[in-house]
Structures are given as structure tokens and as C-alpha cells.
């Protein structure tokens, strides 16, 4: 599948910039898939106005592959998207499947996701740690021969590897790359990606998405200007593919809409700039920065548990859970920033999301 085969309306969603939540995993007390609540989460994202969903990614827990849940989880999300009529009616979506592992595994996952109707694969390179740049590019090219690819710069704190500007230039030159999610949580490395895309002359084909949950608003507001052939080239990060946006998703959609309007008019108000630190403060609690991201998934689960979408914060790994003091931090930011919290929206719609 080539990116030109993606329905034009869905591709336009990606290009414009959208809220793409990194789908969480609903488990019961036995740590088995809770299909009702997994489906309810997908319905929540759709009703909140997300432009698509990323399934089988870090927030869904890479370990779903070890327990035979990769295909069931991807299939359930796609079935729900096809069956559900969101608030406001059906609209085009851009669906992304997480791809992981070494080449043989990633190829299998790409074939599975493509057959299910996913538009692109978010390609994690964590399993390729230690490989040289040529091997990494060959790996990426092989996956891109199967389906369109979204690059993924995963932060090292949760298993990512450092990648050079030259790597990103070579990666962006692969014809079937449609976007890059930048999540190194590092300003210098974020610039490395953007410089690489500009050097590859791929800025029209490769749409930039922030995965820097610690710097969301400014990533979306900033024009990035680099010189090429003696001329300035300006590119922007258009949307977000974020674990942070797996919760409080309705507010994320409203925030991105406001950012897009501000960028279009060139009128960036001070309170919009102030939101960057407020959103980052929320993320510090969600992602458990105080404990080196140990509770980064459980923190998101806890918000949905409080809202009633999940029954517990269970992860596939019993050792993963909330860190000491994390629940109190989540309460603090929820009280401090009520305008970033969508509790009322969830409460009003929860019964229909949980319905069979």
C-alpha cells in the first residue's frame, strides 16, 4: 500500500493536523482484555473529536504482543470505528497502527494492520538498538514497502534510541513516509528531525506531529525556519500523536482548534502561550516525571478510572502502577486547571459509550 492509495479525505486529516490519541488498554482485574471498556474508550475518542487513533503503540503497551493481544486490540478498534456514529456524524479519520520489533516481526505487523484497513504504521525502532544507521534505514524501507510509515522518535527514558539529523534526512527521503512523531522530550533532538526533513526536501509529504508531551503547545505554535539553498524554509508541527491526549481528549481537540486559528491569523495571545506550562504541569502528573516515568501509563489509566471509563489502572506488567504520591499529583492538576479537564463531557456520555 502506497500513501497515494489512502483516501484523500483521510490523508487531508493527517496533513491539516489532528488530535491523534495514543489508545490505552482496558484490562480487568485478571489483567485480561476488557472488550466493553476498550470499545468505550474508542467511542470516547471519536465523540471527543479526535481526527484518528493510534492503536498498538507505547500507551497501548508494547507487551500486548507477548500475550496475543496485538491483533484483537487492533481489530476491535477498527470495528468500533466502522460501527460507531460519533457526535456530529461520521467524518474522515486517519488510523495508525503501532509497529514494533525487528524486521521480521514489524513486517508481519505491517501486513496485519494494512489488511485491517489502517492507513499507516507508527514504526518503533526500540528493538533495533545497537544497529548501525544503514541497517536502520534498510529496516524502515522494508516496512515502507508494505504500508505507509509514520516515523517515531521515542525518548530514551522509555526505550528509545538516539538518532542523528542524517538519519532523519535519509528516513524522510523514503517515499512512503507520510509523517513523523517526534517524542524525544529533547529540544535539540526535535530540531534534528525537522532539519532532516527540510534537508530531504520532504516537508510537503512528511507531516510533523508532536509526541513531546512535555512541550505540546509551543511545539504546535512555533514556526521552524531553516535555510536551504540560501532560502528560508518554514515548517510547522501540525498536530499531536500523544499519550497525554489519551485522556481529557475533548479539551485537547478544543486546544488544537484554538492553536490552528491562532496560527492562521498570526495572533498568538499571552494566555495561549501560558497554556504550554499548564499542560506540561498536567503531564508531569500523568507521566510520573518525579519517578522517571514509571507510572506514565498507569497515570493515564487513573484519569479514565476516575471518570468511569476504566475499572482500574491495571497494566499487563504487575509491576507497573501508580507511584507514591502520583494520585495526589493528579488531583492537584485536575483542581488547578479545570479548563483542561473534560469530566463533565465524559459523565454526560459515559452510558452510551459503555452500551453494548
Number of C-alpha atoms within 10 A of each C-alpha: 16 17 19 11 11 17 13 11 13 17 18 15 18 24 20 13 22 26 30 30 26 28 27 26 26 28 21 16 12 9 15 15 18 17 17 16 21 24 24 24 26 27 24 27 27 25 21 22 22 22 23 24 27 28 31 31 24 22 22 23 18 17 16 19 15 9 9 10 15 24 15 13 22 20 18 15 24 20 14 17 21 10 11 16 14 16 13 8 8 13 13 14 23 23 22 27 28 26 29 26 18 16 19 12 13 23 22 16 24 27 16 17 28 19 12 15 14 23 25 30 34 23 25 25 24 20 15 17 13 10 12 9 14 11 12 19 17 13 19 23 17 14 24 25 16 20 24 28 31 27 25 22 27 24 19 14 12 14 12 19 18 12 16 12 18 17 18 23 21 16 24 28 18 19 17 25 25 28 25 27 25 29 24 26 19 14 12 9 19 20 15 18 27 25 23 22 29 22 22 17 16 20 21 12 17 24 23 29 30 26 28 26 25 24 19 24 25 18 24 22 21 12 14 15 15 16 12 12 7 7 9 11 16 12 19 19 23 21 29 28 28 26 26 28 24 30 28 22 26 24 19 26 20 15 17 21 16 14 21 19 13 15 16 10 8 10 10 15 9 8 8 16 14 12 17 18 16 16 20 18 19 24 24 22 25 29 25 26 16 14 15 11 18 19 24 26 27 27 28 26 28 25 24 23 15 13 19 17 25 23 18 19 24 24 23 20 10 8 10 15 19 23 16 12 12 24 17 11 18 23 13 14 20 18 12 14 14 10 9 21 21 18 19 10 17 21 12 9 14 18 12 11 20 17 10 7
